[in-house]
Amino acid sequence: MMTEQEAIHDTEMLDKEVEQDVANLFSALSSPTRIKILFLLKQQSLTVTQICDRLDVSQSAVSHQLRELKFARLVKSQKHGREMIYQLHDIHVHEIFEVAIEHVKEIYHYE
C-alpha cells in the first residue's frame, strides 16, 4: 500500500515542453490589446487595417501584437489578394477565449 507522501511524489506532471508552451500561451493572453484583437477575431476574420480602425490603434502596434499572437499559435493569417486576413487559429482558441470570459464574468459577478 502506498503512503500519502509516496502518492504525492508519484503524481503525474506535465512534460517540460508542454509546460513551457502552456506558459507561453498564457503569456500571450496577458495583454489587454491582444485580448481586444482576439475578441474581434472571434467574431470575424479581419485585416490589420480593419483591426486598427476598430481599436483606434496604430498599424505598427497591431502588427506587433499580431506577431505575438501568431507566435503563440492563437492567430493565423491568409493572403487574400494584396491583404492579409487574420483569424483565430482553430476552434480551441475560440473555446479558451469563451471559457476565460465566462470565468471572469462569473467570479466578478458581471452580467
Secondary structure, 3 states (H helix, E strand, C coil): CCCHHHHHHCCCCCCHHHHHHHHHHHHHCCCHHHHHHHHHHHHCCECHHHHHHHHCCCHHHHHHHHHHHHHCCCEEEEEECCEEEEEECCHHHHHHHHHHHHHHHHHCCCC
